[in-house]
Amino acid sequence: MSDNTGGADEARSKDSKEPEDSKALGDTANAGATTGDSPASPAPAAPTAPAAPAAPAVPAAPAVPAAPAAPAGSAPTGPSRPQVGAGPADAAAWQAWQAHQQQQRQWPGAHAPSPSPTPSWVTRVRPAETTPIATATLLAAVATGLAAALLLGDGMGPGLLLAVVPAVVAAYAAARTARRTARPWTLVWAIGCLALLAVPALRDSAWPSTLAILSAVLLGALALHGSRTWPGVLLSPLGFFDSAVSGLAWALVGLRSRGGVSKDRWLPVAKAAAVALALLLVFGALFASADAAFADLLGDLMPDVSTENGPIRFLLFLLGTLIALAAARTAAAPLRWDRIKVAPGKPRSRVEWALPLIVLNLLFAGFNAVQLAVLFGGYDKVLESTGLSYAEYARQGFWQLLWVTLFTLVVIALALRWAPRSGTGDRRFVRIVLGVLCALTLVVVAAALRRMDLYVDAYGLTRLRVSVAAMELWLGLVIVLIMAAGVFGARWLPRAVAGSAAAVVLAFGLLSPDGMVAERNVARFEADKKIDLAYFQSLSADAAPALDRLPEPQRSCALRGINDEMSRAGDVPWSAMSLGEYRARQILRERPLTASYEVCSRLGTFGSRLEY
């Protein structure tokens, strides 16, 4: 080690060695106080002669011999090893040096450098430095803002999917510039995100479309962040808020760096765009005046941009651009949520951990045995013994069993946190106990779905009933995934649960819940002539094809709510019209309503009802 480095090391260790130095020098000071000499005075190079014979036991100069000269700028770190000699001063110095060495052996880590503090999770998840924003990313972000302003001003439909396409291009360009490669799971999430955004283009109902958009945000976050752990899957959507701020600053820095771009680069592009726009206007106007059908097509394709909704469209432009920049920034430098580590709980002993779960398994087994007895013994005997009506037994049982399924998932998560894990035997024991609980819970899920089926047979299908039944099916699928993770490993489980949720939402939207409700109730009317016309007034245009099969005047009364809603909406551009709304408008245009308000009122069309 060089002199400069050694001096720096000694200077860093000065504070840590100061107590030992003080103690060693304190002993020397005590000895010096006996003779009146200062402890800081330098010792002679060699002892000269003993003191007067009257006091032979007191040394003349009991000071520590001077240590060898340290490098410039360094501080003394302790007494140096003295030279062995015959004088009493050498003996005192030797004792001081031995005391110092004893302290060093007792506290060996006292002079070691303190370890650096562990960084917080906020520091660990911060994204890496990214490359400057590319021109293609900037153009795609601006294109996203323009598409949002032009296509989303009148509502969400096919325009939402089309407006997202430039944002996908911006994210791809940013990832390619940052040299990030797409993995198989990334492609799965991206395809699923686009598929979910197609639901608003197909369905008029707002609630499955809202679920689809939220699920698309989740899959988009997983595709851009590449998260694989539970914290990563749950927290990835929050990364868009950070990327929105950093992405805007990223874009501003990129624009400033391009402030000195010469005209030779942008002027030809501007000229070509102006010529293309002029050609479209001239020839488009000529073709429109030559053919009425082509004029109607152009009128339908061109968005209606007026001064009335100008502020809204400007806000949509800003929002679309910001979302595209956030997606691009995330694709270039995502937050690393997978670096958040959740420490497992303290493992419990087998008895402490397994006893509550075994008792719960026995309770589940008893309930399932009763369900099997009811299934084979018939419901009439059960209704007689319990005093419940058919509706009360079916409805009450479903909601309780739904909560049982939810609580079971919580119990499984907590049990895995505190499970014993000292060896292979403990892991096998945990799998057996939790596997039995999962298998018994699947029977509970089947019993809950059976209760709902009985209730729907008696009182018809509603939005609430179909949605909670879909949720119960998904919870059963999650339990199956947990059982598979116990056999094949749980590394893939967080992504599988997220993918299963998105798949259920996609299937829910594609199957058209409002259409399913209308189909089931129409079939029930055809079987026993029972129908709830008041409930049909709240359904969306997706229910029109099924309600169109009813005879008059029930058909006109059932479609009255959909017809009134479309009349209030007026003409809707193609970018905001879903396939379900298009079919409903076509049905009502071909077969208008014939029943009067009085007739529908007598049939109970405008009555109020409580859905449960």
C-alpha positions as CSV (number, residue, x, y, z in Angstrom):
1,M,0.0,0.0,0.0
2,S,1.4,3.4,-0.8
3,D,2.1,6.1,1.8
4,N,-0.9,8.2,0.7
5,T,-3.2,5.3,1.1
6,G,-1.8,4.2,4.4
7,G,-2.1,7.7,5.8
8,A,-5.8,7.8,4.7
9,D,-6.5,4.5,6.4
10,E,-4.9,5.6,9.6
11,A,-6.8,8.9,9.5
12,R,-10.1,7.0,9.1
13,S,-9.4,4.7,12.0
14,K,-8.3,7.6,14.3
15,D,-11.7,8.0,16.0
16,S,-12.3,4.3,16.5
17,K,-8.9,3.8,18.2
18,E,-9.0,6.9,20.4
19,P,-10.4,5.2,23.6
20,E,-7.5,2.6,23.6
21,D,-4.9,5.4,23.0
22,S,-6.3,7.4,25.8
23,K,-6.1,4.5,28.2
24,A,-2.6,3.7,27.3
25,L,-1.5,7.3,27.6
26,G,-3.4,7.5,30.9
27,D,-1.2,4.9,32.4
28,T,1.8,6.8,31.2
29,A,0.4,10.0,32.6
30,N,0.0,8.5,36.0
31,A,3.5,7.4,36.1
32,G,4.6,10.8,35.0
33,A,2.6,12.5,37.7
34,T,4.8,10.7,40.3
35,T,7.9,12.6,39.2
36,G,6.2,15.8,38.0
37,D,7.0,15.2,34.3
38,S,4.4,15.9,31.6
39,P,3.0,12.7,29.9
40,A,3.3,14.4,26.6
41,S,7.0,15.1,26.9
42,P,9.2,13.1,24.6
43,A,11.1,10.2,26.1
44,P,14.8,10.2,25.8
45,A,16.4,8.2,23.1
46,A,18.1,5.9,25.6
47,P,18.1,5.9,29.5
48,T,21.1,7.8,30.9
49,A,21.5,7.0,34.6
50,P,19.3,5.9,37.5
51,A,17.9,8.5,39.8
52,A,19.3,9.4,43.3
53,P,19.9,6.5,45.6
54,A,17.3,7.8,48.0
55,A,14.5,6.9,45.7
56,P,15.7,4.0,43.5
57,A,12.2,2.7,42.9
58,V,11.0,5.8,41.0
59,P,12.3,6.1,37.5
60,A,13.8,9.3,36.4
61,A,11.8,9.6,33.1
62,P,8.9,7.1,33.0
63,A,7.6,8.2,29.6
64,V,6.7,6.1,26.7
65,P,9.4,6.1,24.0
66,A,8.6,8.1,21.0
67,A,7.0,6.0,18.2
68,P,8.5,6.0,14.8
69,A,7.5,8.9,12.7
70,A,4.2,8.4,10.9
71,P,3.6,9.5,7.3
72,A,2.7,13.1,6.8
73,G,-1.0,13.9,7.5
74,S,-1.6,10.7,9.5
75,A,-2.6,10.4,13.2
76,P,-1.2,8.1,15.8
77,T,-3.3,5.0,16.2
78,G,-1.8,3.5,19.4
79,P,1.5,2.8,21.2
80,S,4.2,1.3,19.0
81,R,6.0,-1.8,20.1
82,P,8.9,-0.6,22.2
83,Q,12.5,-1.8,21.9
84,V,13.4,-4.3,24.5
85,G,16.0,-2.8,26.8
86,A,17.2,-2.9,30.4
87,G,15.8,0.5,31.6
88,P,12.7,1.0,33.7
89,A,11.3,3.3,31.0
90,D,11.4,0.5,28.5
91,A,9.5,-1.8,31.0
92,A,6.7,0.8,31.4
93,A,6.4,1.2,27.7
94,W,6.3,-2.5,27.2
95,Q,3.4,-2.8,29.7
96,A,1.5,-0.1,27.9
97,W,1.9,-1.8,24.6
98,Q,0.8,-5.2,26.0
99,A,-2.3,-3.6,27.5
100,H,-3.2,-2.1,24.1
101,Q,-2.8,-5.5,22.4
102,Q,-5.0,-7.1,25.0
103,Q,-7.8,-4.6,24.2
104,Q,-7.4,-5.4,20.5
105,R,-7.9,-9.1,21.2
106,Q,-11.0,-8.5,23.3
107,W,-12.7,-6.3,20.8
108,P,-11.4,-7.3,17.4
109,G,-14.2,-5.6,15.5
110,A,-14.0,-2.3,17.2
111,H,-11.6,-0.9,14.5
112,A,-13.3,-2.6,11.5
113,P,-15.1,-0.2,9.2
114,S,-18.9,-0.1,9.8
115,P,-20.9,-1.8,7.0
116,S,-22.8,0.4,4.7
117,P,-26.5,0.7,5.5
118,T,-28.9,-1.5,3.5
119,P,-30.7,0.6,0.9
120,S,-34.5,1.0,1.4
121,W,-36.9,-0.6,-1.0
122,V,-37.6,2.8,-2.6
123,T,-33.9,3.0,-3.6
124,R,-33.8,-0.6,-4.8
125,V,-36.8,-0.3,-7.1
126,R,-35.6,2.9,-8.8
127,P,-35.2,2.5,-12.6
128,A,-31.9,2.5,-14.3
129,E,-30.7,5.4,-16.4
130,T,-32.2,5.4,-19.8
131,T,-31.1,6.5,-23.2
132,P,-32.4,9.8,-24.6
133,I,-35.8,9.6,-26.1
134,A,-35.9,8.7,-29.8
135,T,-37.6,10.7,-32.5
136,A,-39.8,7.7,-33.3
137,T,-41.0,7.6,-29.7
138,L,-41.9,11.3,-29.8
139,L,-43.8,11.0,-33.0
140,A,-45.7,8.0,-31.8
141,A,-46.6,9.8,-28.5
142,V,-48.0,12.8,-30.5
143,A,-49.9,10.4,-32.8
144,T,-51.5,8.9,-29.7
145,G,-52.6,12.3,-28.5
146,L,-54.1,13.1,-31.9
147,A,-55.9,9.7,-32.1
148,A,-57.3,10.2,-28.6
149,A,-58.6,13.7,-29.4
150,L,-60.2,12.6,-32.7
151,L,-61.6,9.2,-31.7
152,L,-62.5,9.4,-28.1
153,G,-64.3,12.7,-27.9
154,D,-67.8,11.0,-28.4
155,G,-67.2,7.9,-26.3
156,M,-65.3,4.7,-26.2
157,G,-65.7,2.0,-28.9
158,P,-63.4,0.9,-31.6
159,G,-61.7,4.2,-31.3
160,L,-60.1,3.2,-28.0
161,L,-58.3,0.3,-29.5
162,L,-57.1,2.4,-32.4
163,A,-55.9,5.1,-30.1
164,V,-53.8,2.7,-28.1
165,V,-52.0,1.3,-31.2
166,P,-49.6,4.4,-31.5
167,A,-48.9,4.1,-27.8
168,V,-47.8,0.5,-28.3
169,V,-45.5,1.7,-31.1
170,A,-44.0,4.3,-28.8
171,A,-43.3,1.7,-26.1
172,Y,-41.8,-0.7,-28.7
173,A,-39.5,2.1,-30.1
174,A,-38.4,3.1,-26.6
175,A,-37.6,-0.5,-25.6
176,R,-35.7,-1.1,-28.8
177,T,-33.7,2.1,-28.2
178,A,-32.9,0.9,-24.7
179,R,-32.0,-2.5,-26.0
180,R,-34.6,-4.3,-24.0
181,T,-35.8,-7.5,-25.6
182,A,-39.3,-9.0,-25.4
183,R,-39.8,-12.3,-23.5
184,P,-42.5,-14.8,-24.1
185,W,-44.5,-13.6,-21.1
186,T,-44.2,-10.0,-22.4
187,L,-45.8,-11.0,-25.7
188,V,-48.6,-12.9,-23.8
189,W,-49.4,-9.8,-21.7
190,A,-49.3,-7.5,-24.7
191,I,-51.7,-9.6,-26.8
192,G,-54.0,-10.0,-23.8
193,C,-54.0,-6.2,-23.3
194,L,-55.1,-5.6,-26.9
195,A,-57.7,-8.3,-26.7
196,L,-59.2,-6.8,-23.6
197,L,-59.3,-3.4,-25.2
198,A,-61.4,-4.9,-28.0
199,V,-64.3,-5.6,-25.5
200,P,-65.5,-1.9,-25.6
201,A,-65.6,-2.2,-29.4
202,L,-67.8,-5.3,-29.1
203,R,-70.1,-4.7,-26.1
204,D,-72.3,-1.7,-25.3
205,S,-72.6,-2.6,-21.6
206,A,-70.4,-0.3,-19.4
207,W,-69.6,-2.7,-16.6
208,P,-67.8,-5.5,-18.5
209,S,-66.0,-2.8,-20.6
210,T,-64.8,-1.1,-17.4
211,L,-63.5,-4.4,-16.1
212,A,-61.8,-5.1,-19.4
213,I,-60.0,-1.7,-19.4
214,L,-58.8,-2.1,-15.8
215,S,-57.5,-5.6,-16.7
216,A,-55.8,-4.2,-19.8
217,V,-54.0,-1.7,-17.6
218,L,-52.8,-4.6,-15.4
219,L,-51.5,-6.6,-18.3
220,G,-49.9,-3.6,-19.9
221,A,-48.0,-2.9,-16.7
222,L,-46.9,-6.5,-16.5
223,A,-45.7,-6.4,-20.1
224,L,-43.7,-3.2,-19.6
225,H,-42.3,-4.0,-16.2
226,G,-41.7,-7.7,-16.7
227,S,-42.7,-8.5,-13.1
228,R,-42.8,-12.0,-11.8
229,T,-43.2,-11.9,-8.0
230,W,-46.2,-11.0,-5.9
231,P,-45.0,-7.5,-5.1
232,G,-44.2,-6.9,-8.8
233,V,-47.6,-8.2,-10.0
234,L,-49.6,-6.1,-7.5
235,L,-47.5,-2.9,-7.7
236,S,-46.7,-2.8,-11.4
237,P,-49.7,-0.6,-12.3
238,L,-48.5,2.0,-9.8
239,G,-45.4,2.4,-11.9
240,F,-47.4,4.4,-14.5
241,F,-47.8,7.3,-12.1
242,D,-44.0,7.6,-11.7
243,S,-43.4,7.1,-15.4
244,A,-45.9,9.8,-16.2
245,V,-43.8,12.4,-14.4
246,S,-40.4,11.1,-15.4
247,G,-41.7,10.5,-19.0
248,L,-42.8,14.1,-19.4
249,A,-39.4,15.3,-18.2
250,W,-37.7,12.8,-20.5
251,A,-39.6,14.2,-23.4
252,L,-38.8,17.8,-22.6
253,V,-35.1,17.0,-22.4
254,G,-35.3,15.3,-25.7
255,L,-37.1,18.3,-27.3
256,R,-34.5,20.7,-25.9
257,S,-31.7,18.6,-27.3
258,R,-33.4,18.9,-30.7
259,G,-33.9,22.6,-30.6
260,G,-31.0,23.2,-32.9
261,V,-32.2,20.8,-35.7
262,S,-31.5,22.3,-39.0
263,K,-34.2,23.1,-41.6
264,D,-32.7,20.5,-43.9
265,R,-34.1,17.7,-41.7
266,W,-37.7,18.9,-40.9
267,L,-38.5,21.1,-43.8
268,P,-38.8,18.3,-46.4
269,V,-41.1,16.3,-44.1
270,A,-43.3,19.4,-43.5
271,K,-43.5,20.0,-47.3
272,A,-44.4,16.4,-48.1
273,A,-47.1,16.4,-45.4
274,A,-48.6,19.7,-46.7
275,V,-48.7,18.3,-50.3
276,A,-50.3,15.1,-49.1
277,L,-53.0,17.0,-47.2
278,A,-53.7,19.2,-50.2
279,L,-54.1,16.1,-52.5
280,L,-56.5,14.4,-50.0
281,L,-58.6,17.5,-49.8
282,V,-58.8,18.1,-53.5
283,F,-59.4,14.6,-54.7
284,G,-61.5,13.7,-51.7
285,A,-63.9,16.6,-52.4
286,L,-64.1,15.6,-56.1
287,F,-64.9,11.9,-55.3
288,A,-67.4,12.9,-52.7
289,S,-69.3,15.1,-55.2
290,A,-69.2,12.4,-57.8
291,D,-70.7,9.6,-55.7
292,A,-73.2,10.0,-52.9
293,A,-72.3,6.6,-51.3
294,F,-68.7,7.6,-51.1
295,A,-69.7,10.9,-49.6
296,D,-71.6,9.2,-46.9
297,L,-68.7,6.9,-46.2
298,L,-66.3,9.9,-45.8
299,G,-68.9,11.6,-43.6
300,D,-69.0,8.6,-41.3
301,L,-65.3,8.1,-41.2
302,M,-64.4,11.8,-40.5
303,P,-64.8,12.7,-36.8
304,D,-67.1,15.6,-36.0
305,V,-64.7,18.3,-34.6
306,S,-66.5,21.4,-33.5
307,T,-65.7,24.3,-31.3
308,E,-68.1,23.2,-28.6
309,N,-66.1,20.1,-27.6
310,G,-62.7,21.7,-28.5
311,P,-61.5,21.9,-24.8
312,I,-62.4,18.3,-24.2
313,R,-60.5,17.2,-27.3
314,F,-57.5,19.2,-26.3
315,L,-57.5,17.6,-22.8
316,L,-57.8,14.2,-24.5
317,F,-54.8,15.1,-26.7
318,L,-52.7,16.0,-23.6
319,L,-53.9,12.8,-21.8
320,G,-53.2,10.6,-24.7
321,T,-49.7,12.0,-25.2
322,L,-48.9,11.7,-21.5
323,I,-50.1,8.1,-21.4
324,A,-48.0,7.3,-24.4
325,L,-44.9,8.9,-22.9
326,A,-45.5,7.0,-19.6
327,A,-45.7,3.7,-21.4
328,A,-42.6,4.5,-23.4
329,R,-40.6,5.6,-20.3
330,T,-41.7,2.4,-18.6
331,A,-40.6,0.3,-21.5
332,A,-37.2,2.0,-21.6
333,A,-36.5,2.1,-17.8
334,P,-39.1,0.3,-15.7
335,L,-39.3,0.4,-11.9
336,R,-37.8,-2.9,-10.6
337,W,-40.6,-4.0,-8.4
338,D,-39.3,-7.6,-8.2
339,R,-36.4,-6.3,-6.0
340,I,-38.9,-5.9,-3.1
341,K,-38.4,-9.0,-1.0
342,V,-41.1,-10.1,1.5
343,A,-39.5,-11.9,4.4
344,P,-41.2,-15.2,5.3
345,G,-42.8,-15.4,8.8
346,K,-41.3,-17.2,11.7
347,P,-41.7,-21.0,11.1
348,R,-43.9,-22.7,13.6
349,S,-43.8,-26.2,14.9
350,R,-45.9,-28.9,13.3
351,V,-48.4,-29.1,16.1
352,E,-48.8,-25.4,16.4
353,W,-49.2,-24.9,12.7
354,A,-51.2,-28.0,11.8
355,L,-53.7,-28.3,14.6
356,P,-56.0,-25.3,13.5
357,L,-55.8,-26.4,9.9
358,I,-56.7,-30.0,10.6
359,V,-59.7,-28.9,12.7
360,L,-60.8,-26.7,9.8
361,N,-60.4,-29.6,7.4
362,L,-62.7,-31.7,9.6
363,L,-65.3,-28.9,9.6
364,F,-65.1,-28.7,5.8
365,A,-65.5,-32.5,5.5
366,G,-68.6,-32.4,7.7
367,F,-70.2,-29.7,5.6
368,N,-69.4,-31.4,2.4
369,A,-70.9,-34.7,3.7
370,V,-74.1,-32.8,4.5
371,Q,-74.1,-31.4,0.9
372,L,-73.8,-34.8,-0.5
373,A,-76.7,-36.0,1.6
374,V,-78.9,-33.1,0.5
375,L,-78.0,-33.8,-3.1
376,F,-79.1,-37.4,-2.9
377,G,-81.9,-36.9,-0.4
378,G,-83.6,-34.1,-2.2
379,Y,-84.3,-30.5,-1.3
380,D,-87.9,-30.9,-0.1
381,K,-86.8,-32.7,3.0
382,V,-84.3,-30.0,3.8
383,L,-86.8,-27.2,3.3
384,E,-89.2,-28.9,5.6
385,S,-86.6,-29.4,8.4
386,T,-85.1,-25.9,8.1
387,G,-88.3,-23.9,7.6
388,L,-86.7,-21.9,4.8
389,S,-88.3,-21.0,1.5
390,Y,-86.7,-22.2,-1.8
391,A,-85.4,-18.7,-2.5
392,E,-84.0,-18.2,1.0
393,Y,-82.2,-21.5,1.0
394,A,-80.6,-21.0,-2.4
395,R,-79.7,-17.3,-2.1
396,Q,-78.5,-17.4,1.6
397,G,-76.3,-20.4,1.0
398,F,-74.6,-18.9,-2.0
399,W,-73.4,-15.7,-0.3
400,Q,-72.1,-17.6,2.7
401,L,-70.2,-20.1,0.6
402,L,-68.7,-17.3,-1.5
403,W,-67.3,-15.8,1.7
404,V,-66.1,-19.2,2.8
405,T,-64.1,-19.4,-0.5
406,L,-62.6,-15.9,0.0
407,F,-61.6,-16.6,3.7
408,T,-60.1,-19.9,2.7
409,L,-57.7,-18.2,0.3
410,V,-56.6,-15.8,3.2
411,V,-56.1,-18.8,5.5
412,I,-53.9,-20.5,2.9
413,A,-51.8,-17.4,2.4
414,L,-51.2,-17.0,6.1
415,A,-50.6,-20.7,6.6
416,L,-47.9,-20.7,3.9
417,R,-46.2,-17.7,5.6
418,W,-45.8,-19.4,9.0
419,A,-45.5,-23.0,7.7
420,P,-42.7,-25.2,9.1
421,R,-39.8,-25.6,6.6
422,S,-36.9,-27.2,8.4
423,G,-36.6,-30.0,5.9
424,T,-38.2,-32.2,3.2
425,G,-40.6,-33.8,5.7
426,D,-42.0,-30.5,6.7
427,R,-42.6,-29.4,3.1
428,R,-44.3,-32.7,2.4
429,F,-46.5,-32.3,5.5
430,V,-47.5,-28.7,4.5
431,R,-48.5,-29.9,1.0
432,I,-50.7,-32.7,2.3
433,V,-52.5,-30.5,4.9
434,L,-53.1,-27.6,2.5
435,G,-53.9,-29.9,-0.4
436,V,-56.7,-31.5,1.6
437,L,-58.0,-28.0,2.4
438,C,-57.9,-26.9,-1.2
439,A,-59.7,-30.1,-2.4
440,L,-62.5,-29.6,0.2
441,T,-62.8,-26.0,-0.8
442,L,-63.4,-27.0,-4.4
443,V,-66.4,-29.0,-3.2
444,V,-67.7,-25.8,-1.4
445,V,-67.3,-23.9,-4.7
446,A,-69.3,-26.5,-6.5
447,A,-72.0,-26.3,-3.8
448,A,-72.2,-22.5,-4.1
449,L,-72.6,-22.7,-7.9
450,R,-75.3,-25.3,-7.5
451,R,-77.1,-23.0,-5.1
452,M,-76.9,-20.1,-7.6
453,D,-78.2,-22.4,-10.4
454,L,-81.2,-23.3,-8.3
455,Y,-81.9,-19.7,-7.5
456,V,-81.7,-18.7,-11.2
457,D,-84.0,-21.5,-12.2
458,A,-86.6,-20.2,-9.8
459,Y,-86.2,-16.4,-10.2
460,G,-84.3,-15.7,-13.4
461,L,-80.8,-14.4,-14.1
462,T,-79.6,-10.9,-13.3
463,R,-76.4,-8.9,-13.7
464,L,-75.5,-9.4,-10.1
465,R,-76.1,-13.1,-10.1
466,V,-74.0,-13.7,-13.2
467,S,-71.2,-11.5,-12.0
468,V,-70.8,-13.2,-8.6
469,A,-71.1,-16.6,-10.2
470,A,-68.2,-15.7,-12.5
471,M,-66.2,-14.5,-9.5
472,E,-66.9,-17.8,-7.7
473,L,-65.6,-19.7,-10.8
474,W,-62.5,-17.6,-10.8
475,L,-61.9,-18.3,-7.1
476,G,-62.2,-22.0,-7.8
477,L,-59.6,-21.6,-10.6
478,V,-57.2,-19.9,-8.2
479,I,-57.5,-22.8,-5.8
480,V,-56.7,-25.2,-8.6
481,L,-53.6,-23.1,-9.4
482,I,-52.5,-23.2,-5.8
483,M,-52.8,-27.0,-5.8
484,A,-50.7,-27.2,-9.0
485,A,-48.1,-24.9,-7.4
486,G,-47.8,-27.3,-4.5
487,V,-46.9,-30.0,-6.9
488,F,-44.8,-28.2,-9.6
489,G,-43.5,-25.2,-7.7
490,A,-44.9,-21.7,-7.1
491,R,-42.5,-19.6,-9.1
492,W,-45.1,-19.1,-11.9
493,L,-48.1,-18.7,-9.5
494,P,-48.3,-14.8,-9.4
495,R,-48.3,-14.5,-13.1
496,A,-50.7,-17.4,-13.5
497,V,-53.2,-15.8,-11.1
498,A,-53.0,-12.5,-12.9
499,G,-53.4,-14.2,-16.3
500,S,-56.4,-16.2,-15.0
501,A,-58.1,-13.0,-13.8
502,A,-57.6,-11.3,-17.1
503,A,-58.8,-14.4,-19.0
504,V,-62.0,-14.5,-16.9
505,V,-62.6,-10.8,-17.5
506,L,-62.1,-11.3,-21.3
507,A,-64.4,-14.3,-21.4
508,F,-67.0,-12.4,-19.4
509,G,-66.9,-9.5,-21.8
510,L,-67.0,-11.6,-25.0
511,L,-69.9,-13.7,-23.7
512,S,-71.9,-10.5,-23.2
513,P,-73.5,-10.7,-19.7
514,D,-76.4,-8.5,-20.7
515,G,-77.1,-10.8,-23.6
516,M,-76.9,-13.8,-21.3
517,V,-79.4,-12.3,-18.9
518,A,-81.8,-11.5,-21.7
519,E,-81.4,-15.0,-23.3
520,R,-82.0,-16.8,-20.0
521,N,-85.1,-14.7,-19.1
522,V,-86.6,-15.0,-22.6
523,A,-86.2,-18.8,-22.4
524,R,-87.9,-18.7,-19.0
525,F,-90.8,-16.7,-20.5
526,E,-91.1,-19.3,-23.3
527,A,-91.3,-22.1,-20.8
528,D,-93.6,-20.7,-18.1
529,K,-94.7,-17.3,-19.3
530,K,-93.0,-15.5,-16.4
531,I,-91.1,-12.3,-17.3
532,D,-89.8,-9.2,-15.5
533,L,-90.1,-6.4,-18.0
534,A,-89.1,-3.8,-15.5
535,Y,-85.6,-5.3,-15.1
536,F,-85.1,-5.1,-18.9
537,Q,-85.2,-1.3,-18.9
538,S,-81.7,-1.2,-17.3
539,L,-80.1,-3.6,-19.7
540,S,-77.7,-2.3,-22.5
541,A,-78.1,-2.6,-26.2
542,D,-76.3,-6.0,-26.0
543,A,-79.6,-7.5,-24.9
544,A,-81.5,-6.3,-28.0
545,P,-81.1,-9.5,-30.2
546,A,-82.5,-11.8,-27.4
547,L,-85.3,-9.4,-26.5
548,D,-86.3,-9.1,-30.2
549,R,-87.5,-12.8,-30.0
550,L,-90.3,-11.9,-27.6
551,P,-93.9,-11.6,-28.9
552,E,-95.7,-8.3,-29.0
553,P,-96.5,-6.4,-26.9
554,Q,-93.7,-7.8,-24.6
555,R,-91.1,-7.2,-27.2
556,S,-91.8,-3.5,-27.5
557,C,-92.0,-3.1,-23.8
558,A,-88.8,-4.9,-23.1
559,L,-86.9,-2.9,-25.8
560,R,-88.4,0.4,-24.7
561,G,-85.5,1.3,-22.4
562,I,-82.9,0.6,-25.0
563,N,-84.8,2.6,-27.6
564,D,-85.1,5.6,-25.3
565,E,-81.4,5.5,-24.5
566,M,-80.5,5.5,-28.2
567,S,-82.9,8.3,-29.0
568,R,-81.3,10.5,-26.3
569,A,-77.8,9.7,-27.6
570,G,-78.7,10.7,-31.2
571,D,-76.2,10.0,-34.0
572,V,-73.1,8.3,-32.8
573,P,-69.9,8.2,-34.9
574,W,-68.4,4.9,-35.8
575,S,-65.4,5.4,-33.4
576,A,-67.8,5.5,-30.4
577,M,-70.3,2.8,-31.5
578,S,-69.9,-0.7,-30.3
579,L,-71.0,-3.8,-32.3
580,G,-73.8,-4.3,-29.8
581,E,-75.2,-0.8,-30.2
582,Y,-74.9,-1.2,-34.0
583,R,-77.0,-4.3,-34.0
584,A,-79.6,-2.8,-31.7
585,R,-80.0,0.2,-33.9
586,Q,-80.4,-2.0,-36.9
587,I,-83.1,-4.1,-35.1
588,L,-85.0,-1.0,-34.0
589,R,-84.8,0.6,-37.4
590,E,-86.1,-2.5,-39.2
591,R,-88.8,-3.3,-36.6
592,P,-89.9,-0.2,-34.7
593,L,-91.7,-0.4,-31.4
594,T,-95.5,-0.7,-31.6
595,A,-96.8,-1.0,-28.0
596,S,-98.0,2.2,-26.4
597,Y,-96.9,3.6,-23.0
598,E,-100.2,2.6,-21.4
599,V,-100.0,-1.0,-22.5
600,C,-96.4,-1.3,-21.2
601,S,-97.5,0.3,-18.0
602,R,-100.2,-2.3,-17.4
603,L,-97.6,-5.1,-18.0
604,G,-95.4,-3.7,-15.2
605,T,-92.7,-2.3,-17.4
606,F,-92.1,0.9,-15.4
607,G,-92.3,-0.6,-11.9
608,S,-89.4,-0.6,-9.5
609,R,-87.6,-3.7,-8.3
610,L,-84.8,-4.7,-5.9
611,E,-82.1,-6.9,-7.3
612,Y,-80.3,-9.4,-5.1
